[in-house]
Amino acid sequence: MTMLTGVPLVHSGKVRELYDVGDDLLLMVASDRISAFDVVFNEPIPGKGRVLTAMTAFWCETLADLAPGSMVTADPAVIASRIADSFTLTPEELEAIAGRALLVRRAQMLPLECIVRGYLAGQAYDEYREKGTVHGTPLPPGLRLAERLPQPMFTPSTKAMVGHDENIDFAQAVALVGEDMATQARDISLSLFERASAVVAEAGFILADTKFELGMVDGKLTLCDEVVTPDSSRLWPADEVVPGEVPPAFDKQPLRDWALTQSWDRRPPPPTLPPEVIEATAERYVAAYERVTGRKLDDWFGSS
């Protein structure tokens, strides 16, 4: 989607743009871009930005008693009224961001990706196969792909401004943010993961892993950015998971799997996504939202 011209751009990420709208508030706008292995593909996934925004709003409501959230509102009318005094967005821009935008409080972000893993998959499985560890922590021998871990693990990584994030252990997280903050981040992340896992289980899913973003707002560690979306999580249908086999996924794992079959070194430029991969990914994102939340995407703000 086109950049907004009536508000100052703070940051443009792989998927989202952040705009300064005054009063310590930011406008977080999700695009339809998709990334894998920290590389953004050229082809958008239709409707993806609305799914990420709607799902984040759902989880901020569902997890509010465990951690304060930075989200103020997703209602386009309220967003327009809150920013109208200081900045100008055209009717066309307001229409374009409806359902894709969250008004959020500005936070001092931790330089950590707060990842929690409940099952062995992805980079964690690759490390385990090679070294018998996950983020440097030894695990029992004989675990298989898609097998449940003995207990959920807090496995942080660094935030790379350019290139790939780096997996680190808890001691390295302490070195980055201090023992008290690292402990708070770990405990909050594990608590959020436990609640989210229970919620998705009711919808017939397994939350294999997910990534939380935490930052300080008014002196409190606060849940920020996207929350338990198909972009930041592995969601598996519980009745189809067989340890030792690649699980079907309602996230971007099928796109990752397709990308791994291509002659590509995981660096830009990425391969061109075929129409069938784009369509299948879009369908899975919508299905994940509707099954987990019990809501229809058609009822969410904006349009596809």
Beta strands, then each sheet from edge to edge (+ up, - down):
strand 1: 9-12
strand 2: 16-20
strand 3: 25-30
strand 4: 35-36
strand 5: 39-40
strand 6: 71-73
strand 7: 101-105
strand 8: 108-109
strand 9: 112-119
strand 10: 133-134
strand 11: 137-138
strand 12: 148-154
strand 13: 157-158
strand 14: 205-217
strand 15: 220-224
strand 16: 233-237
sheet 1: 1+ 2- 3+ 7- 6+
sheet 2: 4+ 5-
sheet 3: 8+ 14- 9+ 12-
sheet 4: 8+ 14- 15+
sheet 5: 8+ 14- 16+
sheet 6: 8+ 14- 9+ 13-
sheet 7: 10+ 11-
end
